[in-house]
């Protein structure tokens, strides 16, 4: 469990965006990856990575984040513990959720903070000062909606 | 000089012939009031006198007007005349001076051109001079007339006796011009300038003698003369340095005064500026809080992401709890033990286990329910971790919500205070008035500069003193030497005499001007205190004419107070000074000169007016007052009547066509034409 030596990969198209969001929205790559994965999973969307590149070591992932990743995979595999037996497979599955999650984030509101006329999405750092507040608000809103639906 | 009669013909607003007889009985009634609303021609009368006496078309209030723009011939008279027909106009002034009667007439010709342009020129001027014994002389030569008028009232002095309201206040301003005016008034009135000219001439003479001596004298004497010349040069340079520093001090004082005035304006808005500063501090603090909250949110974001999958976490956690309850994790019997029983076909109790029996089937079923050790550990660990995560969800919700609320409140605060800031900035009005701090810093720096300059001046003065001592010493040595080498020839004798006379005159000059300044200070202070209202008297104590002829006003603790007095008090101070100069020039008798004032009461409080009305007729030989309805009303008229000095009253009345008629009114009936005045607070 919690293999520390896996290279976690992300969509290479989002390389610049990952760097920009690390400066404004989160402090570490694994946090952004976790946020994206949660968004993707809660939307029941995952996307295979056609072109990916190594982003960070799995050793930076916190135990609570691993717990959530295992829960996601378990839930997706009818609670079959065999599905979480291999951490590489777990991470591979989560990478697909994270890719989709970041797509949702870009389409939802991040695109307003992207620089125009760029080949790949690139964040306008000066305009993105309030992103943490915006994203936290989004998470809280989603949670409230889910509580209401219950 | 006493003004007796003014006759105007087609001059300015006055159509046809109009006359004013001035009250001029110095012991009895010596006050004349010419009363008129603004625009009726009071200043026209003032202008007529200036024109008649000096040929001036411009008066002090015409500072920025070109002389050609001032038209003196009455327009209505020009319009009534035949086209391109010249119209006569004149001003005739009768006055007396030291028992000699004068009638001065200055005539003008005016005409409207075919294009409606008004052109005019002075056609003639003549002065009739009548001796007490009856001999008369008519003077028509301009130069002679000017010389005669100069003897009566020099142009340099006229501004002290014939003036408008603006002029009065100007005397008290801390400026180079003011110092020059005071100094020139003292010089002119008391003939100090003659003394100064003598000192300058003698200095020149001494230098000339010494230059001659240098060429003819003994080497040692020449050395001393050289040294003396060097000292003289240094003294001269030092004098110039002191004068330059005085100039700088004056500029710095003006700057300080102007900063004080600017700061006075701020006093009114001081509380607003303070409040704005407070708002800015709140906004700055809130912005810091906002930045810090954004930092906290950044750290919180990964934790809060769990909220999106909280249901899944709960579901998996519940599932694991169920498994645990059912004994599936950890299993009741280890998988390895069951596998050994099955392979050995011997139960743990020692009995044989036979395939196909119920017991064998039960053991097989157990085997199905167990899992390997790794999986069990993993499930247990996950169960444990999920328990922790599940318990933390409430905390995550609370901290997320709290951060969002704090952030919203902070932003609201910023918006609220920014709005308040805008409102208060508008009230304060303009960014150029925004920073008192800058002004105060500037003022402090000017004050420091002033202190440095004063210190520098003191050093220079002390150097001058040393040089003067050195000079005296050298002069003594030189005299000794001159005696020794028997060089007291004619030049030496003359040089010594000239120097002695020069030094003596310098001493006389210094002592005299010092004495004059003290006397003027004393006389002006006495009158000033009389003219002030009770509140001013309580606070203000003395007018001082300083060494550089600038004025200072001292309060009861002898501290400078000039920068703080009101405009009315400034006028009173100036009038006191002029009266003191006049009194001094007349050697404490009543100075035979009129005080001719155009609208002088505008800025005076009721008490100041009242005091002026009672005191001024006693100290001047004649007072002519051109007053408007806002400054001279029933109350002032009542006070003036009570003084027993009011002799003549004229009103300037509008007549058809826009001209003005000068109408004499009996003083007793003045109340009918006057109304109640409003006095500045």
Contacts between the chains, C-beta under 8 A, distances in Angstrom:
chain1	res1	chain2	res2	distance
A	1	B	378	5.6
A	1	B	381	6.3
A	24	B	298	7.9
A	25	B	298	6.7
A	25	B	301	6.6
A	26	B	298	6.3
A	26	B	301	5.6
A	26	B	302	6.5
A	27	B	298	6.2
A	27	B	299	6.6
A	28	B	302	8.0
A	30	B	302	7.8
A	31	B	301	6.5
A	31	B	302	3.8
A	31	B	305	8.0
A	34	B	302	5.3
A	34	B	305	5.5
A	35	B	301	6.2
A	35	B	302	6.4
A	35	B	305	4.4
A	38	B	305	4.2
A	38	B	306	6.9
A	38	B	308	4.1
A	38	B	309	5.2
A	39	B	305	7.7
A	39	B	308	6.2
A	41	B	308	7.4
A	41	B	309	5.8
A	41	B	312	7.3
A	42	B	308	4.1
A	42	B	309	5.9
A	62	B	302	7.7
A	63	B	385	6.1
A	64	B	303	7.8
A	64	B	306	7.2
A	64	B	385	7.2
A	64	B	388	7.4
A	64	B	389	5.5
A	64	B	392	7.7
A	65	B	302	7.3
A	66	B	385	7.7
A	67	B	313	7.7
A	67	B	382	6.6
A	67	B	385	4.1
A	67	B	386	5.9
A	67	B	388	7.9
A	67	B	389	5.4
A	68	B	306	6.2
A	68	B	309	5.8
A	68	B	312	8.0
A	68	B	313	6.6
A	68	B	389	7.0
A	70	B	316	7.9
A	70	B	382	5.7
A	71	B	309	7.1
A	71	B	312	5.4
A	71	B	313	5.4
A	71	B	315	8.0
A	71	B	316	4.2
A	71	B	317	7.9
A	71	B	382	7.8
A	71	B	386	6.7
A	72	B	309	6.7
A	72	B	312	6.3
A	74	B	316	5.3
A	74	B	319	7.8
A	75	B	312	4.9
A	75	B	315	6.4
A	75	B	316	6.0
A	79	B	316	7.2
A	79	B	319	5.3
A	81	B	371	7.3
A	81	B	375	5.3
A	81	B	378	6.7
A	81	B	379	6.0
A	82	B	375	7.8
A	84	B	378	7.1
A	84	B	382	7.9
A	85	B	374	7.8
A	85	B	375	7.3
A	85	B	378	7.6
A	129	B	294	6.9
A	130	B	294	7.0
A	132	B	294	5.2
A	132	B	297	3.8
A	132	B	298	4.6
A	132	B	301	6.1
A	133	B	293	7.7
A	133	B	294	6.3
A	133	B	297	5.7
A	133	B	404	7.4
A	133	B	407	5.5
A	135	B	301	6.1
A	136	B	297	4.9
A	136	B	300	6.5
A	136	B	301	6.1
A	136	B	304	6.0
A	136	B	400	6.1
A	136	B	403	6.5
A	136	B	404	6.2
A	137	B	404	5.9
A	139	B	301	7.6
A	139	B	304	4.8
A	139	B	305	6.3
A	139	B	307	5.4
A	139	B	308	6.3
A	139	B	400	6.9
A	140	B	304	7.2
A	140	B	307	7.0
A	140	B	397	7.9
A	140	B	400	5.2
A	140	B	401	6.5
A	140	B	404	6.1
A	142	B	307	7.0
A	142	B	308	5.7
A	143	B	307	3.9
A	143	B	308	7.1
A	143	B	310	6.9
A	143	B	397	6.8
A	143	B	400	8.0
A	146	B	310	7.4
A	146	B	311	6.4
A	150	B	311	7.9
